[in-house]
Amino acid sequence: MNQARIEILRAYDALGPDGRPRFLVDRMWPRGVTKDALRLAAWLRDVAPSTELRRWFGHDPARWEKFQARYCAELDANPQAWQPLIEAAEQGPIALLFGARDREHNQAVVLRDYLMRKLAHR
């Protein structure tokens, strides 16, 4: 199982048709982006970090390590939120869409790595 199975894409990038199911993994809809532009399989708000955690993190790279640990703890406590992503990834490649500007320090990166660990143990 490799990471190509779960790709992360910024919702604001031009997204051409690629046949993969796409899942928005933000709690809030990306501003100025239409539903048609994203062509989502689903918007999974509940898999996103809690509002409290998101506000605390504030996309501050200095808080990245703690954010990852806290977000993984939230995911551990809420398996029903990420289970549809596991099931979809077992069927073929999927894409996680996020809205943050920072491509390296965002919840989609943590979620992809978390899901890859879960898939590796199946």
C-alpha positions in Angstrom: 0.0 0.0 0.0 1.5 3.3 -1.0 0.6 7.0 -0.5 -0.4 7.4 -4.1 -3.6 5.7 -3.1 -4.6 8.8 -1.0 -3.6 12.1 -2.6 -4.2 15.5 -1.1 -5.3 18.4 -3.2 -5.9 22.0 -2.5 -9.6 22.9 -3.2 -8.5 26.2 -4.9 -6.3 24.5 -7.5 -7.7 23.8 -10.9 -9.0 20.3 -10.6 -9.5 18.4 -13.8 -11.5 15.2 -14.1 -9.5 12.3 -13.0 -12.0 9.7 -12.0 -11.0 9.4 -8.3 -13.5 10.0 -5.6 -12.8 13.4 -3.9 -13.6 14.2 -0.3 -13.6 17.6 1.2 -12.1 17.2 4.7 -12.6 20.8 6.0 -15.2 21.8 8.5 -15.9 25.0 6.4 -16.6 25.2 2.7 -13.7 26.9 0.8 -14.7 30.5 0.0 -15.5 31.2 -3.6 -15.4 27.6 -4.8 -18.5 26.1 -6.3 -19.8 22.6 -5.7 -19.6 21.9 -9.4 -15.9 22.8 -9.4 -15.0 20.3 -6.8 -17.1 17.4 -8.1 -17.1 15.8 -4.6 -18.0 12.2 -3.6 -18.7 13.7 -0.2 -18.1 16.6 2.2 -16.9 15.0 5.4 -17.1 17.8 7.9 -16.9 15.5 10.9 -13.5 14.2 9.9 -12.0 17.7 10.2 -10.3 18.9 13.4 -12.7 20.3 16.0 -13.3 24.0 15.8 -11.4 24.5 19.1 -8.4 22.6 17.7 -8.5 24.4 14.4 -8.5 27.8 16.1 -5.8 26.8 18.5 -3.5 25.6 15.7 -4.2 28.7 13.5 -1.8 27.1 10.9 1.1 28.1 13.0 4.0 25.7 12.0 5.4 26.1 15.6 2.3 24.2 16.8 2.5 21.5 14.1 3.8 18.7 16.2 1.2 19.2 19.0 -1.5 19.7 16.4 -0.8 16.4 14.8 -1.0 14.6 18.1 -4.2 16.3 19.1 -5.9 15.8 15.8 -4.9 12.1 15.8 -6.4 11.7 19.2 -9.7 13.3 17.9 -9.6 10.8 15.0 -9.0 7.9 17.4 -12.1 9.0 19.3 -14.3 9.3 16.1 -13.7 6.3 13.8 -17.2 6.6 12.2 -16.0 10.0 10.7 -13.0 8.5 8.8 -14.3 5.0 8.1 -15.9 6.0 4.7 -12.5 7.2 3.6 -10.9 3.8 4.5 -13.6 2.0 2.6 -13.2 4.2 -0.5 -9.4 3.9 -0.4 -9.7 0.1 -0.3 -11.7 0.3 -3.6 -9.0 2.5 -5.4 -7.3 5.8 -5.3 -9.0 8.8 -3.6 -8.3 12.5 -3.1 -8.6 14.5 0.1 -9.4 18.2 -0.6 -8.5 21.0 1.8 -8.7 24.8 1.7 -5.6 25.9 3.7 -2.9 27.9 2.0 -0.1 25.9 3.7 0.3 22.7 1.7 2.6 21.1 4.3 0.9 22.0 7.6 -2.8 21.2 7.3 -5.3 18.6 8.5 -5.4 16.8 5.1 -1.7 15.9 5.5 -2.3 14.5 9.0 -5.4 12.7 7.9 -3.7 11.1 4.9 -0.9 9.8 7.1 -3.4 8.6 9.7 -5.4 6.7 7.1 -2.4 5.2 5.5 -1.4 3.7 8.9 -4.9 2.3 9.3 -4.8 0.8 5.8 -1.4 -0.8 6.5 -2.8 -2.7 9.4 -5.8 -4.1 7.6 
